[in-house]
Amino acid sequence: MKERYYKWLFLIAAIYDISLGLIFTFFYKPIFSLLDIPLPDFTAYISLLSVFLIVLGVGYYYISKGDLRKNRDLIKVGTLYKFAYSGVAFFYLIIGTLPHLAFALVFGVADLIFGLLFIECLYSTKKRK
């Protein structure tokens, strides 16, 4: 098993999600303006999703610092999240209602890659009989 590699992978995922969460928590207005996305009437969901990203990032941090085999359940949840985001982003891209391509082509692709690498980690940490 490439334990050091996977620990770095989850640390990078932690930094990525925490950073995005903080950026979108405090700077969503200028980001939406830059991307030419009109602000919704109710912006609380942006804060909720941003804080959720921070919490997931903390989870990835704990995975990076702990025993990968003992944290397999957390890795599974993190993998599901990455594929869930990618799936939703690509779905809205396909039906033409995604507010900006970056949500699929940057964040969606990044999460798809993370998800695939997390699956590799799950396979690598699987108990062998």
C-alpha positions, -999 to +999 in steps of 0.1 A: +000+000+000+012+035-008+002+049+026+023+081+024+008+089-011-028+085+001-022+106+033-009+134+010-039+129-013-063+134+016-043+164+029-046+180-006-083+172-007-086+188+028-068+219+017-089+221-015-123+217+002-115+240+031-101+267+008-131+265-015-154+266+015-138+296+030-136+314-003-172+309-011-183+316+025-167+351+025-163+361-011-192+346-030-205+380-041-173+390-060-169+355-074-205+355-087-199+389-101-166+379-118-184+348-133-213+370-144-238+349-123-267+368-108-270+365-070-301+346-060-327+363-038-319+339-010-281+334-005-282+313+027-278+281+007-244+293-006-232+297+030-246+263+039-229+246+011-197+265+017-196+255+054-205+219+044-173+220+022-153+231+052-166+203+073-158+177+046-123+192+043-119+187+081-129+151+075-103+146+048-077+162+071-086+136+098-082+108+073-048+122+062-036+121+098-051+088+109-050+051+100-063+047+065-077+012+071-095+023+102-109+053+083-123+034+054-159+043+062-150+080+062-132+075+029-163+059+015-184+089+026-159+113+011-159+093-022-197+094-024-196+132-019-170+137-046-191+117-071-223+133-060-210+168-067-195+158-100-228+140-110-249+170-101-226+194-119-224+173-151-262+168-150-269+205-150-242+211-176-259+186-199-294+200-194-280+235-200-288+252-166-254+252-149-248+289-140-211+287-152-189+261-169-163+263-141-187+245-118-184+214-140-152+218-159-130+228-130-147+217-097-167+188-112-136+174-130-115+179-099-140+161-077-143+133-102-105+128-102-105+129-063-133+103-063-114+080-086-083+083-065-103+077-033-116+045-049-080+035-056-072+041-019-102+020-008-090-008-031-054-005-018-065-006+019-089-035+015-081-064+037-066-093+018-076-129+027 
